[in-house]
């Protein structure tokens, strides 16, 4: 189960798994009622809410082959907008939204990862694609 929160509107969106089915349920905390219920096997495993663009984003995993892409989700009606090119052969990881940007790491294998940054204000334009080891090597010098 995954929980996504829209602090602006006091709404939770909860991914509930029952057997093979995954359902995204929207709950309005103030009205104390369910506001949406979406069953879609193509929903990303991880979503984040960006206050600046007022939307949910995540890396959608392909079905039938290995790969992923950035999508925007409307959690009220279930529409998905594909924002990025396909990253074939890569597996997604959890991403983070912050002030109109989406940050994530995609994984080819244990040796190869890419750190991606997308500009959500510019329809999800990829603005940075760096090898993960550029970031991971710098962490070795941080005192613990």
N, CA and C of each residue as an Amber inpcrd file, in Angstrom:
protein
   432
   0.8430000  -1.1630000   0.0000000   0.0000000   0.0000000   0.0000000
   0.8950000   1.2350000   0.0000000   0.5260000   2.2170000  -0.7940000
   1.2490000   3.4850000  -0.8390000   0.2720000   4.6140000  -0.5480000
   0.7460000   5.6590000   0.1160000  -0.1070000   6.7920000   0.4620000
   0.5110000   8.0540000  -0.1140000  -0.3090000   8.8630000  -0.7840000
   0.1210000  10.1330000  -1.3630000  -0.7870000  11.2080000  -0.7940000
  -0.2230000  12.3450000  -0.4350000  -0.9820000  13.3740000   0.2640000
  -0.9240000  14.6890000  -0.4860000  -2.0740000  15.3070000  -0.6800000
  -2.1810000  16.6390000  -1.2570000  -2.4900000  17.5890000  -0.1060000
  -1.4660000  18.2350000   0.4340000  -1.6300000  19.0980000   1.5990000
  -2.4730000  20.3260000   1.2890000  -2.4590000  20.7780000   0.0500000
  -3.2220000  21.9630000  -0.3300000  -4.7160000  21.7520000  -0.1210000
  -5.2120000  20.5780000  -0.5030000  -6.6460000  20.2910000  -0.4240000
  -7.0060000  19.3070000   0.6840000  -6.0440000  18.9280000   1.5240000
  -6.2740000  17.9720000   2.6140000  -6.8870000  16.6760000   2.0970000
  -6.2220000  16.0920000   1.1200000  -6.7050000  14.8580000   0.5140000
  -5.6040000  13.8040000   0.5340000  -5.9920000  12.5810000   0.8580000
  -5.1020000  11.4280000   0.7780000  -5.4920000  10.5960000  -0.4250000
  -4.4970000  10.0260000  -1.0760000  -4.7300000   9.0520000  -2.1390000
  -3.9680000   7.8050000  -1.7310000  -4.6770000   6.7130000  -1.5840000
  -4.1240000   5.4770000  -1.0570000  -4.2080000   4.3960000  -2.1220000
  -3.0980000   3.7200000  -2.3720000  -3.1020000   2.5800000  -3.2780000
  -3.3830000   1.3350000  -2.4520000  -4.4760000   0.6670000  -2.7840000
  -4.8980000  -0.5300000  -2.0650000  -4.7600000  -1.7190000  -3.0030000
  -4.0790000  -2.7620000  -2.5460000  -3.8910000  -3.9670000  -3.3560000
  -4.7870000  -5.0630000  -2.7980000  -5.5720000  -5.6540000  -3.6880000
  -6.4370000  -6.7720000  -3.3190000  -6.2720000  -7.8510000  -4.3790000
  -5.5320000  -8.9040000  -4.0430000  -5.2480000  -9.9470000  -5.0320000
  -4.3640000  -9.3940000  -6.1280000  -4.8080000  -9.5070000  -7.3740000
  -4.0570000  -8.9790000  -8.5150000  -4.4630000  -7.5530000  -8.8630000
  -5.4670000  -7.0110000  -8.1880000  -5.9890000  -5.6850000  -8.5210000
  -5.3830000  -4.6110000  -7.6340000  -5.0850000  -3.4720000  -8.2490000
  -4.5870000  -2.3070000  -7.5380000  -5.5800000  -1.1790000  -7.7490000
  -6.0060000  -0.5360000  -6.6750000  -6.9690000   0.5530000  -6.7790000
  -6.4250000   1.7700000  -6.0550000  -6.5090000   2.9310000  -6.6920000
  -6.1340000   4.1980000  -6.0690000  -7.4170000   4.8390000  -5.5540000
  -7.4940000   5.0380000  -4.2400000  -8.6870000   5.5960000  -3.6120000
  -8.3400000   6.9790000  -3.0840000  -9.1430000   7.9870000  -3.4560000
  -8.9650000   9.3480000  -2.9760000  -9.9170000   9.6330000  -1.8340000
  -9.4030000  10.2190000  -0.7480000 -10.2150000  10.5040000   0.4320000
 -10.0500000  11.9720000   0.7890000 -11.1580000  12.6930000   0.8960000
 -11.1550000  14.0870000   1.3360000 -11.2660000  14.0880000   2.8550000
 -10.2500000  14.5970000   3.5540000 -10.2380000  14.5540000   5.0110000
 -11.2470000  15.5030000   5.6330000 -11.4600000  16.6440000   5.0170000
 -12.3920000  17.6160000   5.5760000 -13.8330000  17.1420000   5.4110000
 -14.1730000  16.6670000   4.2220000 -15.5370000  16.1720000   3.9620000
 -15.7370000  14.7440000   4.4620000 -14.6430000  14.0700000   4.7990000
 -14.6520000  12.6940000   5.2810000 -15.4300000  11.7720000   4.3480000
 -15.0170000  11.8060000   3.0710000 -15.6640000  10.9180000   2.1030000
 -14.6840000  10.5400000   0.9990000 -15.0110000   9.4500000   0.3150000
 -14.2160000   9.0030000  -0.8240000 -14.5440000   9.8950000  -2.0150000
 -13.5110000  10.4390000  -2.6530000 -13.7270000  11.3490000  -3.7810000
 -13.3510000  10.7360000  -5.1190000 -12.6140000   9.6270000  -5.0980000
 -12.2900000   8.9440000  -6.3540000 -11.8850000   7.5050000  -6.0640000
 -12.0750000   6.6690000  -7.0740000 -11.6790000   5.2570000  -6.9800000
 -11.2510000   4.8350000  -8.3760000  -9.9470000   4.5570000  -8.5530000
  -9.3950000   4.2640000  -9.8790000  -8.7200000   2.8970000  -9.8520000
  -9.1410000   2.0200000 -10.7430000  -8.4760000   0.7250000 -10.9200000
  -7.7280000   0.7740000 -12.2400000  -6.4100000   0.7080000 -12.1690000
  -5.5900000   0.8050000 -13.3680000  -4.2770000   0.0810000 -13.1040000
  -3.9980000  -0.9390000 -13.8750000  -2.7700000  -1.7090000 -13.6580000
  -1.5220000  -0.9570000 -14.0960000  -1.6820000   0.1700000 -14.7890000
  -0.5350000   0.9450000 -15.2640000  -0.1360000   2.0790000 -14.3240000
  -0.7210000   2.1360000 -13.1340000  -0.3610000   3.1900000 -12.1930000
   1.0820000   3.0110000 -11.7310000   1.8250000   4.1140000 -11.5710000
   3.1860000   4.0070000 -11.0410000   3.1720000   3.4770000  -9.6100000
   4.2440000   2.8160000  -9.2250000   4.3590000   2.3080000  -7.8590000
   4.5360000   3.4400000  -6.8610000   5.1780000   4.5110000  -7.2840000
   5.4400000   5.6470000  -6.4150000   4.9420000   6.9100000  -7.0990000
   4.1770000   7.7120000  -6.3680000   3.7100000   9.0000000  -6.8740000
   4.1050000  10.0770000  -5.8840000   4.2870000  11.2880000  -6.3830000
   4.4850000  12.4250000  -5.4960000   3.6130000  13.5640000  -6.0020000
   3.2530000  14.4590000  -5.0850000   2.4230000  15.6120000  -5.4320000
   3.3070000  16.8460000  -5.4770000   3.1730000  17.6250000  -6.5450000
   3.9290000  18.8690000  -6.6710000   2.9690000  20.0370000  -6.4920000
   3.1690000  20.8280000  -5.4270000   2.2860000  21.9650000  -5.1420000
   2.3310000  23.0280000  -6.2260000   3.4890000  23.2210000  -6.8190000
   3.6330000  24.2880000  -7.8030000   2.8260000  24.0180000  -9.0700000
   2.7950000  22.7660000  -9.5200000   2.0480000  22.4270000 -10.7380000
   0.6900000  21.7970000 -10.4250000   0.4090000  21.5460000  -9.1370000
  -0.8630000  20.9850000  -8.6790000  -1.1890000  19.6750000  -9.3930000
  -0.2280000  18.7480000  -9.3930000  -0.4370000  17.4650000 -10.0660000
   0.4150000  16.3850000  -9.4020000   0.0710000  15.1240000  -9.6910000
   0.8130000  13.9650000  -9.2140000   1.6970000  13.4390000 -10.3340000
   2.9130000  13.0040000  -9.9730000   3.8840000  12.5160000 -10.9530000
   4.5070000  11.2140000 -10.4660000   4.9690000  10.4060000 -11.4150000
   5.6610000   9.1720000 -11.0690000   6.2470000   8.5210000 -12.3030000
   7.1150000   7.5560000 -12.0770000   7.7130000   6.7940000 -13.1710000
   6.8710000   5.5430000 -13.3920000   6.3050000   5.4390000 -14.5690000
   5.4620000   4.3020000 -14.9320000   6.3300000   3.1720000 -15.4750000
   6.1590000   2.0010000 -14.8950000   6.8840000   0.8060000 -15.3460000
   6.1320000   0.2110000 -16.5370000   6.8680000  -0.2230000 -17.5560000
   6.2470000  -0.8470000 -18.7300000   5.6880000  -2.2150000 -18.3680000
   4.6860000  -2.6450000 -19.1100000   4.1980000  -4.0150000 -18.9850000
   4.6850000  -4.7880000 -20.2040000   5.1810000  -5.9870000 -19.9730000
   5.6350000  -6.8330000 -21.0730000   7.0960000  -6.6860000 -21.4400000
   7.7260000  -5.5780000 -21.0360000   9.1600000  -5.4070000 -21.2790000
   9.7200000  -4.4870000 -20.2060000  11.0250000  -4.4530000 -20.0980000
  11.6700000  -3.6540000 -19.0650000  11.8380000  -2.2260000 -19.5580000
  11.4150000  -1.2610000 -18.7510000  11.5450000   0.1450000 -19.0970000
  10.5860000   0.9830000 -18.2690000  10.7210000   2.3160000 -18.3790000
   9.8700000   3.2250000 -17.6160000   9.8210000   4.5860000 -18.3020000
   8.9140000   5.4410000 -17.8210000   8.7770000   6.8070000 -18.3330000
   8.0520000   7.6530000 -17.2860000   8.2320000   8.9680000 -17.3670000
   7.5720000   9.8980000 -16.4500000   6.1470000  10.1490000 -16.9180000
   5.2050000  10.0750000 -15.9640000   3.8080000  10.3830000 -16.2820000
   3.2530000  11.3880000 -15.2670000   2.1790000  12.0620000 -15.6940000
   1.3920000  12.9190000 -14.7990000   0.0500000  12.2210000 -14.6260000
  -0.4130000  12.1020000 -13.3950000  -1.6700000  11.4190000 -13.1070000
  -2.6950000  12.3990000 -12.5680000  -3.8920000  12.3490000 -13.1260000
  -5.0260000  13.0480000 -12.5360000  -5.7190000  12.0320000 -11.6310000
  -5.5820000  12.1680000 -10.3030000  -6.1140000  11.1470000  -9.4050000
  -7.6360000  11.1990000  -9.2500000  -8.2710000  12.1800000  -9.8510000
  -9.7270000  12.2950000  -9.7510000 -10.4390000  11.5000000 -10.8360000
  -9.8230000  11.4290000 -12.0350000 -10.4780000  10.6820000 -13.1200000
  -9.5860000   9.5890000 -13.7160000  -8.3420000   9.4940000 -13.2650000
  -7.4630000   8.4090000 -13.6920000  -6.7070000   8.6260000 -14.9860000
  -6.8070000   9.8110000 -15.5840000  -6.0850000  10.0280000 -16.8390000
  -4.5780000  10.1270000 -16.5770000  -3.8210000   9.5310000 -17.4800000
  -2.3620000   9.5550000 -17.4310000  -1.8450000  10.3160000 -18.6420000
  -0.9410000  11.2440000 -18.4230000  -0.2620000  11.9470000 -19.5100000
   1.1950000  11.5110000 -19.5050000   1.6750000  11.0060000 -20.6300000
   3.0810000  10.6160000 -20.7520000   3.8950000  11.8770000 -21.0150000
   4.8840000  12.1380000 -20.1590000   5.6680000  13.3670000 -20.2650000
   7.0690000  13.1570000 -20.8240000   7.6420000  11.9920000 -20.6340000
   9.0360000  11.8040000 -21.0540000   9.1380000  10.7670000 -22.1610000
  10.3170000  10.7230000 -22.7450000  10.6360000   9.6270000 -23.6520000
  10.7360000   8.3460000 -22.8300000  10.7690000   7.2270000 -23.5120000
  10.9240000   5.9350000 -22.8480000  12.3820000   5.7090000 -22.4520000
  12.5720000   5.1580000 -21.2690000  13.8930000   4.7350000 -20.8070000
  13.8910000   3.2100000 -20.8630000  14.1800000   2.6810000 -22.0440000
  14.1460000   1.2390000 -22.2660000  15.2260000   0.5380000 -21.4590000
  14.8860000  -0.6230000 -20.9360000  15.7660000  -1.4940000 -20.1520000
  16.0630000  -0.9730000 -18.7500000  15.5280000   0.1800000 -18.3590000
  15.7490000   0.7250000 -17.0170000  14.5460000   0.4510000 -16.1210000
  14.8130000   0.2310000 -14.8310000  13.7740000   0.0740000 -13.8190000
  13.6660000   1.3830000 -13.0410000  12.4430000   1.8030000 -12.7010000
  12.2800000   3.0460000 -11.9460000  12.5080000   2.8420000 -10.4540000
  12.7460000   3.9350000  -9.7580000  12.7700000   3.9270000  -8.2960000
  11.8540000   5.0610000  -7.8390000  11.7170000   5.2250000  -6.5430000
  10.8640000   6.2920000  -6.0270000  11.4380000   7.6400000  -6.4350000
  10.5780000   8.5690000  -6.7670000  11.0080000   9.9110000  -7.1300000
  10.4980000  10.9170000  -6.1230000  10.9020000  12.1640000  -6.2960000
  10.4870000  13.2230000  -5.3940000  10.1490000  14.4770000  -6.1870000
   9.0480000  15.1190000  -5.8310000   8.6430000  16.3870000  -6.4410000
   9.0450000  17.5250000  -5.5060000   9.5620000  18.6030000  -6.0960000
   9.8950000  19.7690000  -5.2900000   9.8760000  21.0130000  -6.1650000
   8.9710000  21.9360000  -5.8340000   8.9110000  23.2530000  -6.4740000
   8.9590000  23.2010000  -7.9980000   8.1960000  22.3090000  -8.5960000
   8.1190000  22.2490000 -10.0530000   9.1580000  21.3620000 -10.7120000
   9.8720000  20.5660000  -9.9220000  10.8670000  19.6390000 -10.4670000
  10.5960000  18.2350000  -9.9350000  10.9720000  17.2390000 -10.7380000
  10.8490000  15.8360000 -10.3350000  12.2300000  15.2090000 -10.4180000
  12.6670000  14.5910000  -9.3220000  13.9850000  13.9730000  -9.2270000
  13.8060000  12.4730000  -9.0200000  14.5550000  11.6630000  -9.7390000
  14.4710000  10.2150000  -9.5680000  15.7580000   9.5450000 -10.0320000
  15.8910000   8.2860000  -9.6770000  16.9860000   7.4650000 -10.1720000
  16.3740000   6.2920000 -10.9290000  16.9600000   5.9760000 -12.0880000
  16.5550000   4.7880000 -12.8280000  17.7430000   3.8340000 -12.8580000
  17.4510000   2.5420000 -12.8900000  18.4890000   1.5360000 -12.6910000
  18.5440000   0.5780000 -13.8730000  19.7170000   0.4830000 -14.4960000
  19.9370000  -0.4900000 -15.5670000  20.4000000  -1.8180000 -14.9650000
  21.4000000  -1.7490000 -14.0810000  21.9140000  -2.9280000 -13.3720000
  22.6560000  -2.4310000 -12.1360000  23.3030000  -3.3210000 -11.4130000
  23.9730000  -2.9190000 -10.1730000  25.1330000  -1.9580000 -10.4160000
  25.6260000  -1.9020000 -11.6280000  26.7500000  -1.0280000 -11.9660000
  26.3120000   0.3110000 -12.5670000  25.0950000   0.3680000 -13.1310000
  24.6860000   1.5380000 -13.9100000  23.3460000   2.0910000 -13.4400000
  23.4030000   3.3190000 -12.9110000  22.2010000   4.0540000 -12.5290000
  22.2950000   5.4600000 -13.1140000  21.1530000   6.0520000 -13.3880000
  21.0980000   7.4260000 -13.8800000  20.2410000   8.2410000 -12.9200000
  20.6770000   9.4650000 -12.6120000  19.9040000  10.4050000 -11.8080000
  19.2790000  11.3950000 -12.7840000  17.9400000  11.4700000 -12.7710000
  17.2110000  12.3130000 -13.7170000  16.5400000  13.4690000 -12.9980000
  16.5000000  14.6250000 -13.6620000  15.7460000  15.7740000 -13.1820000
  14.8600000  16.2550000 -14.3210000  13.5630000  16.3970000 -14.0190000
  12.5920000  16.8710000 -15.0000000  12.0310000  18.2110000 -14.5460000
  11.8110000  19.1270000 -15.4910000  11.1790000  20.4150000 -15.2250000
   9.6770000  20.2480000 -15.4350000   8.9190000  20.1770000 -14.3570000
   7.4790000  19.9500000 -14.4490000   6.7400000  21.1750000 -14.9670000
   7.3340000  22.3580000 -14.8020000   6.7280000  23.5850000 -15.3270000
   6.8180000  23.6470000 -16.8460000   7.6940000  22.8300000 -17.4150000
   7.9170000  22.8020000 -18.8600000   7.4930000  21.4350000 -19.4130000
   6.3240000  20.9690000 -18.9760000   5.7200000  19.7220000 -19.4530000
   6.6320000  18.5040000 -19.2720000   7.3810000  18.4790000 -18.1720000
   8.2170000  17.3250000 -17.8550000   9.4810000  17.2110000 -18.6760000
   9.9890000  18.3310000 -19.1520000  11.2130000  18.3000000 -19.9590000
  12.3880000  17.7910000 -19.1210000  13.1420000  16.8420000 -19.6790000
  14.3360000  16.3160000 -19.0200000  15.4290000  17.3820000 -19.0640000
  15.8890000  17.8260000 -17.8920000  16.9090000  18.8760000 -17.8620000
  18.2540000  18.3700000 -17.3440000  18.2650000  17.1590000 -16.7660000
  19.5300000  16.5930000 -16.3090000  19.4350000  15.0730000 -16.3240000
  20.4800000  14.4450000 -16.8620000  20.5780000  12.9870000 -16.9040000
  22.0400000  12.6490000 -16.6240000  22.3440000  12.3690000 -15.3620000
  23.7320000  12.1530000 -14.9400000  23.9180000  10.7270000 -14.4360000
  25.0920000  10.1580000 -14.6560000  25.3750000   8.8370000 -14.0870000
  25.2860000   8.8800000 -12.5640000  24.6990000   7.8550000 -11.9860000
  24.5240000   7.7990000 -10.5430000  25.8240000   7.8330000  -9.7750000
  26.8920000   7.2850000 -10.3420000  28.1610000   7.2440000  -9.6060000
  28.7430000   8.6330000  -9.3730000  28.3500000   9.6340000 -10.1760000
  28.8120000  11.0090000  -9.9250000  28.3060000  11.5020000  -8.5770000
  27.1000000  11.0920000  -8.2110000  26.5140000  11.4940000  -6.9350000
  26.9580000  10.5720000  -5.8140000  26.9740000   9.2750000  -6.0880000
  27.2830000   8.3060000  -5.0420000  28.7240000   8.4150000  -4.5800000
  29.6620000   8.7320000  -5.4650000  31.0640000   8.8740000  -5.0810000
  31.2490000  10.0400000  -4.1240000  30.4940000  11.1060000  -4.3110000
  30.6390000  12.2770000  -3.4450000  30.1490000  11.9860000  -2.0310000
  29.2450000  11.0140000  -1.8680000  28.7410000  10.6850000  -0.5380000
  29.8030000  10.0180000   0.3290000  30.8330000   9.4560000  -0.2770000
  31.8780000   8.7680000   0.4830000  32.6750000   9.7310000   1.3540000
  32.6340000  11.0220000   1.0560000  33.4230000  11.9980000   1.7970000
  32.6230000  12.7230000   2.8710000  31.3790000  12.3470000   3.0670000
  30.5600000  12.9860000   4.0960000  30.8710000  12.3350000   5.4400000
  31.2650000  13.1420000   6.4530000  31.5610000  12.5540000   7.7630000
  30.2880000  12.0330000   8.4220000  30.4230000  10.9210000   9.1240000
  29.2580000  10.3220000   9.8020000  29.3540000  10.5400000  11.2900000
